[in-house]
Amino acid sequence: MPPAFRALERASSPAPALSQRIRAEYEEMPCLRLTLQQASRFWSVDRQTCLAALDQLVAEGFLVQGRFGYMRA
């Protein structure tokens, strides 16, 4: 795979470290429920990066997005 393609792929997906951090917090606190704004502040990342990471975890079936925020599936 050409280096330019790998760089583009990394830029279009959230950092694996962030997804791991989010997953670890939700595993440690199963009742955790955060809105996007709260999650962005909690993990000190911009809204778009946080949304991408949360959406990835929703797509994997780890989280669900409810009326009051993101929570464990």
C-alpha positions in Angstrom: 0.0 0.0 0.0 1.5 3.4 -1.0 2.5 5.7 1.9 0.1 8.4 0.7 -2.9 6.1 0.9 -1.9 4.9 4.4 -1.7 8.5 5.6 -5.1 9.3 4.1 -6.6 6.2 5.7 -5.2 7.2 9.1 -6.5 10.8 8.7 -10.0 9.5 7.8 -10.4 7.3 10.9 -10.1 8.2 14.5 -6.9 7.4 16.2 -6.9 3.8 17.5 -5.6 5.1 20.9 -8.7 7.3 21.3 -11.0 4.4 20.6 -9.1 2.3 23.1 -9.3 5.0 25.7 -13.1 5.4 25.2 -13.6 1.6 25.2 -11.6 1.3 28.5 -13.6 4.0 30.2 -16.9 2.4 29.2 -15.6 -1.0 30.4 -14.5 0.4 33.7 -17.8 2.3 34.2 -20.6 0.2 32.5 -23.3 2.7 33.4 -21.4 5.6 31.8 -23.6 7.7 29.5 -22.2 10.8 27.8 -23.5 13.2 25.2 -21.1 14.1 22.4 -20.3 17.5 24.1 -19.6 15.7 27.4 -17.5 13.0 25.7 -15.5 15.6 23.8 -14.6 17.4 27.0 -14.0 14.2 28.9 -11.4 13.0 26.5 -10.1 16.4 25.6 -10.6 16.1 21.8 -12.4 18.1 19.2 -16.0 17.3 18.5 -15.4 15.8 15.0 -12.7 13.5 16.2 -14.8 12.4 19.2 -17.8 11.8 17.0 -15.8 9.7 14.6 -14.5 7.5 17.4 -17.9 7.1 19.1 -19.6 6.3 15.7 -16.9 3.7 15.1 -17.7 2.1 18.4 -21.4 2.2 17.6 -20.7 0.5 14.3 -18.7 -2.2 16.1 -21.7 -2.8 18.4 -19.8 -1.8 21.5 -21.9 1.4 22.1 -25.4 2.6 21.3 -26.5 6.2 20.9 -29.6 6.8 22.9 -31.7 9.9 23.5 -29.5 11.0 26.3 -26.0 10.1 25.0 -23.7 7.2 24.2 -23.8 4.1 26.4 -22.7 0.5 26.4 -24.7 -1.8 24.1 
